[in-house]
Each structure stands twice: as C-alpha cells, then as structure tokens.
Amino acid sequence: MDRAKYDSLPRVIKLFLLIGNRLLRDTLLRLCKKPTDISVAGYGAPSLVTSSEIAASQCDIVLTDSFEPNVPSFDPLFNDFAKTFPAELLLVGMNDNENEFLSAVRAGASGYLLKDASASDVVAAIRALFRGEAVCPPNLCLSIFKWVSEEFRSRTKRPDEPRPTLTLRQQQLVSLVAKGLTNKEIAAHLNLSEFTIKNHIHRIMRQVDAENRQQVVETLRAQGYLVN
C-alpha cells in the first residue's frame, strides 16, 4: 500500500473496558466491536485488572463504571491518572450529581456519562474523547466554570486585604519573575547567586500563600505591586 495513502487513513481507537458489572461489560464489549473505527484492546473487572495491563494495551481510552467519588485514589487507576496513563478516562453509569461529577474531573476523567446514557451516546463519547474533546451532561457543564472561578478567587487575595510587606529587593525580583525570567537570569540581572534567588522566591511564596511562581505574580498583581 502507498505509504502516503496509509498515513492518511483514520487511526482505529483503542479502547480498554474496565467494567465491574459483568452484564454491562458484555454489552459494551458487543457494542464496541461493531464500529470499524473502534477496537477493544482489553477488558476486565477493576478487581482483576492491573494498571500495568492497561498500560501495556496502549489504549487511547479507558471506559469504566468503577469510581468512588469520596475515595478517588482507591485504585491506582484514579491515583493521578493523567501522569500514570496517556489514555483518556471515560466514566459511564454515573449519577447526576454535581459533587460527584467534579470529583471525577479532579480524578482525571475527560468524559462523564449518566446512568441513562444510550449505546449511541457511549460510542459518540468515545469518538469525541479521541478527537480531544471533553464529554459531560449539559446541566453539569456549568459547575466546571463555577469551580474554576471559585478556585481562582480563593487563591488570589482580594485588593482590600492587607498587602503583604515586600522589601524593595523582593519587589524587584517579583517584577523579573513576571517578565518570565528564570532564576539563573534573575541572579545574573541582580548580581546575586541562583541559590539566593531561589530562597527569596520560596520566602515570597510563603508570604503570599502561593504554590508556584505564577500564583505569586497573580496575587501581587492583584495587590498592586505589579502594574501589568
């Protein structure tokens, strides 16, 4: 076959069915074997399948009905999923509950289908995730926007709160951080050691209750220390 023509062919979606309910697993197995663009790379119950088996399948999507919203790390699959597997995570048979939905998103899910999802909904969701899209019920979508907004507000101090006291040197250092300079570049600019710069930044992070450099910049910009 001509190589260019071969490369232009659509790639088959490799799916791993991690389903605890045997009846549902058998149903999904039959369903996902019908489309020509979907291939079942593996399947089994969560209690019997190891994370290494899922990784070895080189699947694109893991479809599962096993998720405990209050204990998202009960299984290695949900323990920082994005760092463990390159595959997308699609949950099926889920509850129409905002808290459970957000818990699934935090656990790494890219797709969330309710208990009343149809067979065509499942197939459409698999294809959507493969295209790089997220899938969730429309009525739960708004909760993501609210969550992100609340997270940002909780991490950024309000202008009417007491401004953190920064020395002139710290203010100068933060302005360089805001410009995107590395610790090494800042050290050279201020004629200080890289170790000293690192200590200054960690001290400032503690002062403004930030977890990283970007949060430091956002917080101090809100406090008026940075004008742009």
C-alpha positions in Angstrom: 0.0 0.0 0.0 1.2 3.5 -0.8 2.8 5.0 2.4 1.1 8.4 2.0 -2.3 6.8 1.5 -1.7 4.6 4.5 -0.8 7.5 6.7 -3.9 9.4 5.6 -6.2 6.5 6.8 -8.1 7.3 10.1 -6.5 5.5 13.1 -8.6 3.0 15.0 -9.5 4.0 18.5 -8.0 1.5 21.0 -10.4 1.0 23.9 -10.0 -0.7 27.3 -13.2 -1.7 29.1 -12.6 -1.6 32.8 -16.2 -2.6 33.9 -17.1 -4.2 37.2 -20.7 -5.1 36.2 -20.4 -8.3 34.1 -23.6 -7.7 32.2 -22.7 -4.2 31.3 -19.2 -5.3 30.4 -20.5 -8.0 28.0 -23.0 -5.5 26.5 -20.3 -2.8 25.9 -18.0 -5.5 24.5 -20.5 -6.4 21.9 -21.4 -2.7 21.2 -17.7 -1.6 20.8 -16.9 -4.4 18.4 -19.4 -3.2 15.8 -17.9 0.1 14.7 -14.9 -0.2 12.4 -13.1 2.7 14.0 -13.1 1.2 17.5 -11.0 -1.7 18.7 -11.2 -3.3 22.2 -7.6 -3.5 23.3 -8.5 -5.2 26.6 -11.2 -5.7 29.1 -11.9 -7.0 32.6 -13.2 -6.1 36.1 -11.3 -3.5 38.1 -10.5 -6.0 40.9 -8.8 -8.3 38.4 -7.0 -5.9 36.0 -3.7 -4.4 37.0 -2.6 -0.9 36.0 0.4 -2.5 34.1 -2.1 -4.4 31.9 -3.9 -1.2 31.0 -0.6 0.5 30.2 0.6 -2.5 28.1 -2.6 -2.3 26.0 -1.5 1.1 24.7 -5.2 2.1 24.7 -6.4 5.6 23.8 -9.4 5.5 26.1 -10.3 3.6 29.3 -14.0 3.2 29.8 -15.1 2.3 33.3 -18.1 2.2 35.6 -16.0 2.0 38.7 -15.5 5.2 40.5 -15.8 6.1 44.2 -16.3 9.9 44.4 -15.3 10.1 48.0 -12.2 8.0 47.6 -10.8 8.9 44.2 -7.4 7.2 44.9 -8.9 3.8 45.9 -7.2 2.3 42.9 -4.0 3.2 41.0 -6.2 4.0 38.0 -7.5 7.1 39.8 -4.3 8.0 41.6 -3.1 10.9 39.5 -4.5 9.2 36.3 -3.0 11.7 33.9 0.5 11.0 35.0 0.1 7.2 35.0 -1.6 6.7 31.6 -1.6 8.7 28.4 -5.2 7.4 27.8 -8.3 9.4 28.3 -10.7 8.3 31.1 -14.4 7.9 30.3 -16.9 7.1 33.1 -20.2 5.5 32.4 -23.3 4.8 34.6 -22.6 7.8 36.7 -25.0 9.8 38.9 -26.5 13.2 38.0 -24.7 14.8 40.9 -22.5 18.0 40.8 -20.2 17.0 43.6 -19.6 13.5 42.2 -19.0 15.0 38.7 -16.4 17.5 40.0 -14.7 14.7 42.0 -14.4 12.7 38.7 -13.0 15.7 36.9 -10.4 16.2 39.7 -9.5 12.5 39.5 -8.7 12.8 35.8 -11.9 12.0 33.9 -12.4 13.6 30.5 -15.8 12.0 30.0 -18.8 11.6 32.3 -21.9 9.7 31.1 -25.0 9.3 33.3 -26.9 6.0 34.0 -29.5 6.8 31.3 -26.9 7.2 28.5 -27.8 5.2 25.4 -25.5 3.0 23.3 -25.1 5.7 20.7 -24.1 8.2 23.5 -21.3 5.8 24.6 -19.9 5.4 21.0 -20.2 9.2 20.4 -18.4 9.9 23.7 -15.5 7.5 22.7 -15.1 9.3 19.4 -15.3 12.7 21.0 -12.6 12.0 23.6 -10.4 10.6 20.8 -10.8 13.9 19.0 -9.6 15.7 22.0 -13.0 16.8 23.3 -14.5 16.5 26.7 -17.9 14.9 27.3 -20.3 15.7 30.1 -24.1 16.3 30.6 -25.0 19.9 29.7 -26.6 20.5 33.1 -23.3 19.7 34.8 -21.0 21.7 32.5 -21.7 25.0 34.3 -20.3 23.5 37.5 -16.8 23.4 36.0 -16.9 27.1 35.2 -18.1 27.8 38.8 -15.4 25.6 40.3 -12.6 27.2 38.3 -13.8 30.6 39.2 -14.0 29.8 42.9 -10.6 28.2 42.8 -9.1 31.3 41.3 -10.8 33.6 43.8 -9.7 31.5 46.7 -6.0 31.6 45.5 -5.9 35.3 44.7 -6.2 37.7 47.7 -8.7 40.5 47.4 -7.5 44.1 46.9 -9.0 45.2 50.2 -7.0 42.6 52.2 -3.7 43.8 53.9 -0.9 43.9 51.4 2.0 41.6 52.1 5.1 43.5 53.1 7.8 43.1 50.5 11.3 44.5 50.6 12.5 46.6 47.7 14.7 43.7 46.6 11.7 41.3 46.7 9.6 43.7 44.6 12.4 44.0 42.1 12.7 40.2 42.0 9.0 39.6 41.5 8.9 42.1 38.6 11.5 40.0 36.9 9.6 36.8 37.6 6.6 38.4 36.0 8.6 39.0 32.9 9.3 35.3 32.6 13.0 35.3 33.6 14.5 32.1 35.1 16.2 32.0 38.4 19.6 32.0 36.6 18.7 35.0 34.5 17.4 36.9 37.6 20.6 36.1 39.5 22.7 37.5 36.7 20.5 40.6 36.5 20.6 41.3 40.2 24.2 40.1 40.7 23.2 37.5 43.2 23.6 33.7 43.4 21.0 31.5 42.0 20.6 29.9 45.4 19.8 33.3 46.9 17.2 33.9 44.3 15.6 30.6 44.9 15.4 31.3 48.7 13.9 34.7 48.0 11.2 33.2 45.8 10.3 30.5 48.3 10.1 33.1 51.0 7.7 35.3 48.9 5.6 32.2 48.1 5.1 31.6 51.8 4.3 35.3 52.4 1.5 35.4 49.9 0.4 31.8 50.4 1.1 30.8 46.8 2.0 27.4 45.5 4.0 28.4 42.4 5.6 31.4 40.7 2.5 32.1 38.6 0.3 32.4 41.6 2.9 34.8 43.2 2.6 37.0 40.2 -1.2 36.9 40.0 -1.5 37.6 43.8 0.9 40.5 43.8 -0.6 42.0 40.7 -4.0 42.0 42.4 -2.3 43.7 45.4 -1.0 46.5 43.2 2.7 45.5 43.3 2.7 44.9 39.5 1.1 47.2 37.1 1.0 44.9 34.1 
